[in-house]
Amino acid sequence: MAKRSKRLRNAIESYKVEIEKHFEKLEKDIMEKDDFLARYHIKEIDKSLVITLENKIKLLGESAEDKKLIENYRNRLKEFKRKLGIE
């Protein structure tokens, strides 16, 4: 079980880094007025990365900090969607 939890922790950290990279690209696309790529990054973060991160956290066992992290990512996405007028 120790190997599995270690792999899950490593995967979770990797997803956090990947999500932050996409948020940086999203900010850059919004500044450059590239709505097409900005929408792509929003979908990638929302539909793929955050959901997968949430599933990995559930496998490891959720904590209040993890729930807050997921909520923070979703709130940031809502803010970017609002800036682009998506929702």
Order of alpha helices (4+ residues) and beta strands (2+ residues): alpha-alpha-alpha-alpha
